[in-house]
Amino acid sequence: MSATRILPVGVRNAGDLATICAGEGAKSDPLWERATKAKRQWARDRLTELGTFAWVAYNGADPIGMIQCHPDRDPMGVGVAVIDCIWVPKKSRWGRGIGSKLLAEVETTMQRQHRWFEGKPADGIAAMAFHGEAEGQQSAESFYLHHGFVRVGGDPDLMFKPFQPDIVWTPTPRAVVTPTSLPDDQARVTVLLGPLSCPFQYRILSQTGTYVGEKLGMTVTEVDAVSDPEGYLAHGGLSGILVGGRQLRYDLLQHEKLDKELSGL
Ligand SMILES: CC(C)(COP(=O)(O)OP(=O)(O)OC[C@H]1O[C@@H](n2cnc3c(N)ncnc32)[C@H](O)[C@@H]1OP(=O)(O)O)[C@@H](O)C(=O)NCCC(=O)NCCS
């Protein structure tokens, strides 16, 4: 077996960062296809904005794991690299050190002088550790705890590891942003599908839109940032679902809450 190589994501392998998230059988699924296309667009936009922001682990030419991050600076000037996602999809690869190698690559990079932090090293590394694991797979939370991260900021998904013991990071609270509602949205379900960092999220949004349309007997219109950039930007350039022009709070991942929300509309 050839050794695992960790390579930065650039324009040439941005597609690998997108397709690695899709499960078995995804190639023949049009929704996955659209979701990975949206992620490819997101990766290209992010490369332009941030430079290297993600790494893919390869076995030969096969992408077998990924990690992606962005910079954050708190009001006191503490600069932190925030990992949005880490993912080793295939069961046959779990527990072989791939996740640890990907994390080490980000830690090493951010401990060197870096353009994200005015040419200085980051003060620490943070991670969004939401539960996206498959059955029997290690959770992101358990993985980060194992690697010395601790919870911070009252956000159950957010973890932090300072690079120096006295560093305190005050994370910026996640902003609540609402897409713009247009007159056409008043009598329909509008699904706004942006260039998303997560193809799972794209699929859930689309599937939730279909579900809501059927449940409420309303027409569903999808506005995809890749195929209809103007329509997407006219809605404020944000992803989400509008029902009769009002933003939906829950999706199919929280089925019961979604049904409750729909019955209250
Ligand atoms: C977490 C994850 C990245 C770990 O990847 P991996 O390549 O299997 O990790 P490693 O092989 O480097 O293992 C890391 C450590 O955890 C241990 N470990 C691995 N699987 C484990 C499991 N199921 N339970 C407990 N410990 C486990 C390993 O033994 C290793 O310990 P060591 O450093 O003492 O040797 C991977 O399992 C994953 O993708 N999980 C889902 C993450 C997720 O939900 N992502 C989306 C939201 S961010």
The ligand as an SDF file (V2000), in Angstrom:
LIG
                    3D

 48 50  0  0  0  0  0  0  0  0999 V2000
  -12.6640   12.0470   13.0960 C   0  0  0  0  0  0  0  0  0  0  0  0
  -11.9580   11.4950   11.8620 C   0  0  0  0  0  0  0  0  0  0  0  0
  -11.4810   12.6690   10.9920 C   0  0  0  0  0  0  0  0  0  0  0  0
  -10.7650   10.6760   12.3200 C   0  0  0  0  0  0  0  0  0  0  0  0
  -10.0800   10.2360   11.1640 O   0  0  0  0  0  0  0  0  0  0  0  0
   -9.1100    8.9600   11.2690 P   0  0  0  0  0  0  0  0  0  0  0  0
   -8.2190    8.9810   10.0880 O   0  0  0  0  0  0  0  0  0  0  0  0
   -9.9080    7.7410   11.4740 O   0  0  0  0  0  0  0  0  0  0  0  0
   -8.3080    9.3490   12.5890 O   0  0  0  0  0  0  0  0  0  0  0  0
   -6.9330    8.7700   13.1010 P   0  0  0  0  0  0  0  0  0  0  0  0
   -6.6880    7.4150   12.5030 O   0  0  0  0  0  0  0  0  0  0  0  0
   -5.9050    9.8080   12.8950 O   0  0  0  0  0  0  0  0  0  0  0  0
   -7.2720    8.5620   14.6450 O   0  0  0  0  0  0  0  0  0  0  0  0
   -7.1650    9.5550   15.6020 C   0  0  0  0  0  0  0  0  0  0  0  0
   -7.1240    8.9550   16.9700 C   0  0  0  0  0  0  0  0  0  0  0  0
   -8.4430    8.5710   17.3560 O   0  0  0  0  0  0  0  0  0  0  0  0
   -8.5020    7.1830   17.5990 C   0  0  0  0  0  0  0  0  0  0  0  0
   -9.7380    6.6660   16.9980 N   0  0  0  0  0  0  0  0  0  0  0  0
   -9.9670    6.4150   15.6880 C   0  0  0  0  0  0  0  0  0  0  0  0
  -11.2400    5.9970   15.5220 N   0  0  0  0  0  0  0  0  0  0  0  0
  -11.8000    5.9870   16.7590 C   0  0  0  0  0  0  0  0  0  0  0  0
  -13.0970    5.6570   17.2440 C   0  0  0  0  0  0  0  0  0  0  0  0
  -14.0800    5.2220   16.4220 N   0  0  0  0  0  0  0  0  0  0  0  0
  -13.3280    5.8190   18.5630 N   0  0  0  0  0  0  0  0  0  0  0  0
  -12.3690    6.2570   19.3930 C   0  0  0  0  0  0  0  0  0  0  0  0
  -11.1120    6.5730   18.9930 N   0  0  0  0  0  0  0  0  0  0  0  0
  -10.8380    6.4320   17.6940 C   0  0  0  0  0  0  0  0  0  0  0  0
   -7.3050    6.5920   16.9030 C   0  0  0  0  0  0  0  0  0  0  0  0
   -6.9070    5.3970   17.5440 O   0  0  0  0  0  0  0  0  0  0  0  0
   -6.2780    7.6880   17.0560 C   0  0  0  0  0  0  0  0  0  0  0  0
   -5.6870    7.6440   18.3300 O   0  0  0  0  0  0  0  0  0  0  0  0
   -4.0650    7.7890   18.5020 P   0  0  0  0  0  0  0  0  0  0  0  0
   -3.7560    9.1780   17.9910 O   0  0  0  0  0  0  0  0  0  0  0  0
   -3.8640    7.6600   19.9810 O   0  0  0  0  0  0  0  0  0  0  0  0
   -3.4670    6.7230   17.6830 O   0  0  0  0  0  0  0  0  0  0  0  0
  -12.8940   10.5950   11.0100 C   0  0  0  0  0  0  0  0  0  0  0  0
  -13.3050    9.5070   11.7670 O   0  0  0  0  0  0  0  0  0  0  0  0
  -14.1230   11.3140   10.5200 C   0  0  0  0  0  0  0  0  0  0  0  0
  -14.1470   11.8140    9.3980 O   0  0  0  0  0  0  0  0  0  0  0  0
  -15.1930   11.3810   11.3760 N   0  0  0  0  0  0  0  0  0  0  0  0
  -16.3870   12.1520   11.0370 C   0  0  0  0  0  0  0  0  0  0  0  0
  -16.1020   13.5950   11.2870 C   0  0  0  0  0  0  0  0  0  0  0  0
  -17.2730   14.4630   10.9480 C   0  0  0  0  0  0  0  0  0  0  0  0
  -18.3730   14.2590   11.4270 O   0  0  0  0  0  0  0  0  0  0  0  0
  -17.0250   15.4610   10.0900 N   0  0  0  0  0  0  0  0  0  0  0  0
  -18.0380   16.4120    9.7370 C   0  0  0  0  0  0  0  0  0  0  0  0
  -18.1270   17.4890   10.7660 C   0  0  0  0  0  0  0  0  0  0  0  0
  -16.6330   18.3640   11.0690 S   0  0  0  0  0  0  0  0  0  0  0  0
  1  2  1  0
  2  3  1  0
  2  4  1  0
  2 36  1  0
  4  5  1  0
  5  6  1  0
  6  7  2  0
  6  8  1  0
  6  9  1  0
  9 10  1  0
 10 11  2  0
 10 12  1  0
 10 13  1  0
 13 14  1  0
 14 15  1  0
 15 16  1  0
 15 30  1  0
 16 17  1  0
 17 18  1  0
 17 28  1  0
 18 19  1  0
 18 27  1  0
 19 20  2  0
 20 21  1  0
 21 22  1  0
 21 27  2  0
 22 23  1  0
 22 24  2  0
 24 25  1  0
 25 26  2  0
 26 27  1  0
 28 29  1  0
 28 30  1  0
 30 31  1  0
 31 32  1  0
 32 33  2  0
 32 34  1  0
 32 35  1  0
 36 37  1  0
 36 38  1  0
 38 39  2  0
 38 40  1  0
 40 41  1  0
 41 42  1  0
 42 43  1  0
 43 44  2  0
 43 45  1  0
 45 46  1  0
 46 47  1  0
 47 48  1  0
M  END
$$$$
